[in-house]
Amino acid sequence: MYLMHNTEMKDIVLSHKTEKDNLLKARYIQRDGLQNARQSMENNLIKVIMGPRRAGKSVFAIQMLEGKDFAYLNFDDERLLDVSDYDDLLKAITQVYGETKTILFDEIQNLRKWELFLNRLHRKGFNLVITGSNSRLLSRELATHLTGRHIEFQILPFSFLEFLRARDFTIDETIELKERQGMILNHLNEYLDKGGYPEILTKNLDLKSYITTLFESILFKDVVKRYNARYPKKLYDLGLYLITNHSNEFSYTRLKKALEFRSVNTVENYTDYLKEAYLLFHTVRYSHKIKEQLKSPKKVYAYDTGVINAVKFKAAPDTGRLIENMAAIELLRRGKEFYYYKSKDGKEVDFAVKEGLKISQLIQVCYDVDHYKTKKRETHALVRAARETGCDNLLVLTWDYEAEETSGELEIHFLPLWKWLIS
């Protein structure tokens, strides 16, 4: 193994210090949850910031540490891939930064046995902030080696509120109601189309070019290399297929057949890799029986609607499915435990939110409820699910329709998606 000289290590740390200084000078959009994150710097727990690549984890960490004296090292640097002597690494950090006890490690999962290194630093009294883009790798090692000694923050692409901040838009109550709603819906339309990746919005970058490059980088850098995936073309096809079929059910057996994989096991592994790399997530069908949950088809969602629009197979736009995907991301962002629900007569409800042992809310997403048949279909599914689960908190998210209606003894709330997103 190549042994790095101390001068080389010091030069790398110095180059990262320049990167840090540049990050500190930039202007950033205020992220949700930043206040809590800043307060967490007062305790000695390791702060773990997880989420998709380019979603703003490093910036969030920089914002957390603003005004503090801290060292910075980014393990997304190929020169650090073969680091084996962590004492030399610490020596170089001390040479450059002095005796600071606060360190930000970016993309920590690229450092071999990082959890042991962090454990040692933590015992020495260092205040550590780390970021990472692989959910399984981080969660597994944190659970094994750092149980009870860390606090997690999830950073996703911009929420709609953050998107509005990036557009310098505030809701002006003095403007006529209809005009105000029109302006908000215009912004929501752009958010639906472009998604929430910070650089696209703040630097006006081309969506398709940026996302395509990011998508391929995640697939081939974070997945194929990390897991030694034997069929990179199949992995790419699977990612593309699932993103194109977002907000729809899938099963591993059907995917195997559709994409001509050799085994269901490979499909399952590759789907897990895409999930761990924060490209996709899925929900399962709600059931009291765990076995039924495991056997039922899952529903797949992307972490960003801009990703869907940039990389999906050419197909007719489907706003209904896009706003369902957007609602799924928001539930995830809010830390909700949620499923999809199918009633005994086969009617589907998009989201069943669970709190404790009970379903606390049933949510249906419907772009247009103007048509009587559409409205009846969506509300009928909600009512059936309400009777079967005992949940009477019923919500239909729409594009711009707002009302409260009753069906028998049940009250159904119709709410514009934008109002729910900023609530």
C-alpha distance (Angstrom), angle and dihedral (degrees) to the residues before:
residue distance angle dihedral
M1 . . .
Y2 3.81 . .
L3 3.80 112.2 .
M4 3.78 113.7 -146.6
H5 3.80 118.8 -138.4
N6 3.78 116.9 -124.1
T7 3.82 91.7 -117.2
E8 3.82 89.9 56.1
M9 3.80 90.8 49.1
K10 3.78 91.1 48.2
D11 3.83 90.7 50.7
I12 3.81 90.3 52.7
V13 3.81 92.0 49.9
L14 3.82 89.6 48.5
S15 3.82 91.3 51.6
H16 3.81 88.8 51.1
K17 3.80 89.9 49.5
T18 3.81 88.2 57.3
E19 3.82 88.5 50.3
K20 3.82 89.5 50.6
D21 3.82 92.5 48.9
N22 3.81 90.2 51.8
L23 3.81 90.9 48.9
L24 3.81 90.5 52.1
K25 3.81 92.0 53.1
A26 3.80 95.7 53.8
R27 3.81 126.0 95.0
Y28 3.80 115.1 -117.2
I29 3.78 139.5 -168.6
Q30 3.81 112.1 -110.3
R31 3.81 107.6 -107.2
D32 3.81 124.1 -143.0
G33 3.80 112.8 -104.1
L34 3.80 94.1 24.9
Q35 3.82 94.1 123.9
N36 3.81 92.7 56.8
A37 3.79 90.3 45.8
R38 3.82 91.6 52.9
Q39 3.80 90.9 49.3
S40 3.81 89.5 52.5
M41 3.82 89.2 64.6
E42 3.80 86.7 75.1
N43 3.82 91.9 68.2
N44 3.80 127.5 65.3
L45 3.81 97.5 -122.1
I46 3.82 118.0 121.1
K47 3.83 108.0 -104.9
V48 3.81 111.3 -137.2
I49 3.81 118.6 -165.4
M50 3.80 112.3 -167.2
G51 3.79 133.0 179.1
P52 3.82 146.8 98.5
R53 3.79 122.2 -37.7
R54 3.81 113.9 -88.7
A55 3.82 92.5 12.8
G56 3.81 91.6 119.1
K57 3.83 105.3 -92.3
S58 3.82 94.6 138.3
V59 3.80 92.2 46.9
F60 3.81 90.7 48.1
A61 3.81 89.2 51.8
I62 3.82 91.1 48.1
Q63 3.82 89.5 50.4
M64 3.82 89.8 49.4
L65 3.79 90.5 53.5
E66 3.79 98.3 41.7
G67 3.81 110.8 137.8
K68 3.82 92.8 17.3
D69 3.78 128.4 108.1
F70 3.81 105.5 -116.8
A71 3.80 142.9 154.6
Y72 3.81 122.1 -127.2
L73 3.80 132.1 -153.4
N74 3.80 126.7 171.8
F75 3.81 116.1 -155.5
D76 3.79 91.7 -166.4
D77 3.82 83.5 88.0
E78 3.82 113.1 105.6
R79 3.83 89.6 -146.1
L80 3.81 88.8 69.6
L81 3.81 96.8 49.7
D82 3.81 94.0 96.7
V83 3.79 99.4 40.4
S84 3.79 108.6 141.0
D85 3.79 104.9 159.9
Y86 3.80 107.2 69.2
D87 3.80 92.0 179.1
D88 3.81 88.9 62.9
L89 3.79 88.2 49.8
L90 3.80 90.9 52.6
K91 3.81 90.5 45.4
A92 3.83 91.1 54.6
I93 3.83 91.2 48.0
T94 3.82 90.3 51.6
Q95 3.82 91.5 47.3
V96 3.80 91.3 54.3
Y97 3.82 101.0 35.9
G98 3.78 105.0 25.3
E99 3.81 119.7 -139.1
T100 3.81 99.4 -21.4
K101 3.80 113.2 150.5
T102 3.81 95.1 -162.0
I103 3.82 119.0 84.3
L104 3.82 133.4 175.9
F105 3.82 113.6 -153.8
D106 3.82 112.2 -167.5
E107 3.86 121.2 -152.8
I108 3.80 90.1 -1.4
Q109 3.83 93.7 177.9
N110 3.82 89.2 78.7
L111 3.82 91.0 67.9
R112 3.79 114.4 85.9
K113 3.82 113.7 -120.1
W114 3.80 89.7 0.6
E115 3.79 91.7 157.6
L116 3.83 92.4 63.1
F117 3.81 91.1 48.4
L118 3.83 91.4 50.1
N119 3.78 91.3 47.0
R120 3.79 90.6 55.2
L121 3.82 93.3 47.1
H122 3.80 90.8 47.3
R123 3.80 91.1 53.3
K124 3.81 88.1 51.6
G125 3.80 90.1 58.0
F126 3.82 100.7 -101.9
N127 3.81 117.4 153.4
L128 3.81 102.9 -135.3
V129 3.80 133.6 -164.2
I130 3.81 117.0 -175.2
T131 3.80 134.4 -179.8
G132 3.79 128.9 -159.1
S133 3.80 142.1 174.6
N134 3.79 101.6 -155.0
S135 3.79 114.8 78.9
R136 3.81 99.4 -168.1
L137 3.79 96.2 44.7
L138 3.80 92.5 49.7
S139 3.81 97.2 40.0
R140 3.79 93.9 47.3
E141 3.80 95.4 49.5
L142 3.80 93.7 40.4
A143 3.79 90.6 52.0
T144 3.82 91.9 47.3
H145 3.80 102.8 41.2
L146 3.80 108.3 15.7
T147 3.80 104.3 37.3
G148 3.79 110.6 159.0
R149 3.80 92.0 1.8
H150 3.79 99.8 87.7
I151 3.79 141.9 57.4
E152 3.83 122.3 -150.9
F153 3.81 131.3 -140.2
Q154 3.79 121.0 -172.9
I155 3.81 116.5 -147.9
L156 3.80 117.6 -167.8
P157 3.82 129.3 171.9
F158 3.83 112.9 -69.5
S159 3.79 118.3 -55.8
F160 3.82 116.1 -133.4
L161 3.81 89.6 -97.6
E162 3.81 90.3 52.9
F163 3.81 89.6 45.7
L164 3.82 89.6 55.1
R165 3.82 89.2 50.2
A166 3.81 89.2 51.7
R167 3.81 88.1 53.3
D168 3.84 91.2 47.2
F169 3.79 88.6 -122.7
T170 3.78 122.8 152.1
I171 3.78 125.2 175.8
D172 3.81 105.7 -104.8
E173 3.80 108.7 -153.7
T174 3.82 90.9 -164.8
I175 3.82 91.9 67.4
E176 3.82 117.4 91.0
L177 3.83 110.9 -87.6
K178 3.83 97.2 -118.9
E179 3.81 92.6 46.2
R180 3.81 90.4 47.9
Q181 3.80 91.6 50.9
G182 3.80 90.4 47.5
M183 3.82 91.0 54.1
I184 3.81 92.1 49.2
L185 3.82 92.1 47.9
N186 3.81 89.2 50.0
H187 3.80 89.4 55.5
L188 3.82 91.3 44.6
N189 3.80 89.3 52.8
E190 3.81 90.5 53.3
Y191 3.81 91.1 46.0
L192 3.81 90.2 50.8
D193 3.80 90.2 50.7
K194 3.82 101.5 40.7
G195 3.79 101.3 27.8
G196 3.78 123.4 -152.2
Y197 3.80 109.6 -68.2
P198 3.83 102.2 139.9
E199 3.81 98.9 -138.5
I200 3.81 93.4 52.5
L201 3.79 90.8 54.6
T202 3.80 101.6 37.1
K203 3.82 97.5 39.5
N204 3.82 98.1 33.5
L205 3.81 92.3 -125.5
D206 3.80 123.8 173.8
L207 3.82 107.2 -90.6
K208 3.80 99.1 -146.8
S209 3.79 96.1 45.4
Y210 3.82 94.2 45.0
I211 3.82 96.9 44.9
T212 3.81 95.2 42.2
T213 3.82 90.5 53.6
L214 3.82 91.2 45.3
F215 3.83 92.3 47.1
E216 3.80 92.5 51.5
S217 3.81 92.4 43.8
I218 3.81 91.9 53.3
L219 3.80 92.0 46.5
F220 3.78 98.0 47.7
K221 3.82 101.3 28.6
D222 3.79 102.8 35.7
V223 3.79 101.1 29.0
V224 3.82 114.3 23.2
K225 3.83 95.1 42.5
R226 3.79 96.7 38.0
Y227 3.80 95.8 49.2
N228 3.81 98.6 27.9
A229 3.81 88.6 -124.7
R230 3.80 107.0 -161.3
Y231 3.80 97.1 -153.2
P232 3.83 108.7 45.7
K233 3.82 93.1 166.5
K234 3.81 90.3 54.2
L235 3.81 90.2 48.4
Y236 3.81 90.1 51.5
D237 3.83 91.7 48.3
L238 3.80 90.5 49.0
G239 3.81 92.6 51.1
L240 3.79 91.5 48.0
Y241 3.81 92.7 46.4
L242 3.81 94.7 49.7
I243 3.81 93.5 46.4
T244 3.81 90.6 49.0
N245 3.80 89.2 50.1
H246 3.81 95.5 45.3
S247 3.82 117.4 153.1
N248 3.81 89.4 26.9
E249 3.79 133.4 106.8
F250 3.79 120.6 -101.2
S251 3.79 137.7 178.7
Y252 3.79 127.6 -162.1
T253 3.80 91.2 -122.7
R254 3.82 92.5 54.3
L255 3.81 91.0 46.6
K256 3.81 90.7 51.1
K257 3.78 90.4 53.6
A258 3.82 96.8 42.3
L259 3.83 95.1 48.0
E260 3.83 97.0 32.6
F261 3.79 97.2 -121.7
R262 3.79 117.4 172.1
S263 3.80 95.5 -128.3
V264 3.79 141.3 16.6
N265 3.80 88.2 -132.2
T266 3.83 91.6 62.2
V267 3.82 90.7 49.1
E268 3.80 90.6 50.8
N269 3.82 92.6 48.6
Y270 3.81 93.5 46.9
T271 3.81 91.7 48.4
D272 3.81 89.0 51.8
Y273 3.82 90.1 50.7
L274 3.81 90.7 54.1
K275 3.79 89.5 49.3
E276 3.81 93.3 48.4
A277 3.82 90.8 50.6
Y278 3.84 89.8 55.1
L279 3.80 95.6 -114.0
L280 3.80 96.7 116.4
F281 3.78 140.9 7.6
H282 3.78 131.5 -171.0
T283 3.77 142.7 -155.0
V284 3.79 127.6 -142.3
R285 3.79 129.3 -139.8
Y286 3.79 113.2 -91.5
S287 3.77 115.6 -111.8
H288 3.79 136.1 149.9
K289 3.80 87.0 -130.7
I290 3.81 115.8 75.1
K291 3.81 91.1 -155.3
E292 3.80 90.9 58.4
Q293 3.81 91.1 48.9
L294 3.79 90.6 53.0
K295 3.82 94.1 47.1
S296 3.81 97.4 45.6
P297 3.83 122.9 91.1
K298 3.81 115.6 -94.7
K299 3.82 128.9 -133.3
V300 3.79 117.5 -127.0
Y301 3.82 129.0 -145.1
A302 3.81 135.9 177.9
Y303 3.81 121.6 -128.8
D304 3.79 91.1 -123.8
T305 3.81 134.8 26.6
G306 3.82 90.1 -143.6
V307 3.81 88.1 63.1
I308 3.81 89.8 53.5
N309 3.81 93.0 50.6
A310 3.81 92.9 45.9
V311 3.80 102.5 47.2
K312 3.82 109.8 21.6
F313 3.80 121.8 111.7
K314 3.77 111.6 -90.4
A315 3.78 105.0 -83.8
A316 3.78 139.2 145.0
P317 3.83 112.1 -77.7
D318 3.79 113.5 -97.6
T319 3.80 108.3 -165.6
G320 3.81 92.6 177.7
R321 3.81 92.7 61.2
L322 3.81 91.7 42.4
I323 3.81 93.6 55.0
E324 3.82 89.6 46.3
N325 3.82 88.0 54.5
M326 3.81 89.2 48.3
A327 3.82 90.7 52.2
A328 3.83 90.2 49.7
I329 3.83 90.8 53.1
E330 3.80 90.5 49.9
L331 3.82 92.6 50.7
L332 3.81 88.2 50.3
R333 3.82 90.8 48.1
R334 3.82 89.8 52.1
G335 3.79 90.6 53.0
K336 3.81 94.7 -116.8
E337 3.80 124.0 160.3
F338 3.79 103.7 -130.9
Y339 3.79 142.1 168.2
Y340 3.78 137.9 174.6
Y341 3.78 117.7 -107.1
K342 3.79 133.7 -142.3
S343 3.77 118.9 -168.3
K344 3.79 122.7 -141.0
D345 3.80 90.6 -96.6
G346 3.83 91.2 53.5
K347 3.81 98.5 -102.7
E348 3.81 113.3 145.6
V349 3.80 130.9 -138.8
D350 3.80 113.8 -164.5
F351 3.80 98.6 -138.3
A352 3.79 135.3 17.9
V353 3.82 108.4 -173.5
K354 3.79 113.9 -153.3
E355 3.80 127.3 -155.6
G356 3.77 117.5 -179.8
L357 3.78 108.0 -33.6
K358 3.82 96.7 -28.0
I359 3.79 139.9 74.0
S360 3.81 103.1 -110.9
Q361 3.82 99.2 -177.5
L362 3.80 139.7 13.9
I363 3.80 116.0 -152.3
Q364 3.79 128.6 -167.4
V365 3.82 120.6 -172.0
C366 3.80 116.8 -150.5
Y367 3.80 124.9 163.6
D368 3.80 96.7 -158.9
V369 3.81 124.6 24.1
D370 3.83 94.7 169.8
H371 3.79 92.0 101.9
Y372 3.79 112.0 80.5
K373 3.84 94.5 -142.9
T374 3.82 92.7 50.9
K375 3.79 92.7 48.1
K376 3.79 92.2 46.8
R377 3.82 92.0 49.5
E378 3.82 93.6 50.7
T379 3.81 96.0 44.3
H380 3.81 92.9 43.8
A381 3.82 89.7 57.0
L382 3.82 90.5 49.0
V383 3.81 93.1 49.3
R384 3.82 92.6 48.7
A385 3.82 91.0 49.1
A386 3.83 90.8 46.7
R387 3.80 91.6 55.0
E388 3.80 93.0 46.9
T389 3.83 95.9 46.2
G390 3.80 100.7 33.0
C391 3.82 90.5 -125.4
D392 3.82 116.2 139.5
N393 3.83 98.3 177.8
L394 3.80 99.0 101.5
L395 3.80 124.2 175.3
V396 3.81 133.3 178.7
L397 3.81 114.3 -165.8
T398 3.81 111.2 -151.7
W399 3.79 136.8 173.3
D400 3.81 96.3 -106.7
Y401 3.82 110.2 -25.7
E402 3.80 118.3 115.6
A403 3.80 126.4 -178.1
E404 3.77 145.8 118.1
E405 3.79 115.1 -122.5
T406 3.78 135.1 172.4
S407 3.78 132.5 -133.4
G408 3.78 109.7 -170.7
E409 3.80 104.9 -50.2
L410 3.81 93.5 -21.3
E411 3.79 125.1 98.0
I412 3.81 118.3 -146.7
H413 3.82 121.4 -160.3
F414 3.81 117.9 -149.6
L415 3.79 111.2 -161.2
P416 3.82 132.9 175.4
L417 3.80 110.7 -111.6
W418 3.83 92.8 -125.1
K419 3.81 92.2 56.7
W420 3.80 91.1 51.7
L421 3.82 92.2 46.6
I422 3.80 93.4 55.6
S423 3.81 96.7 38.7
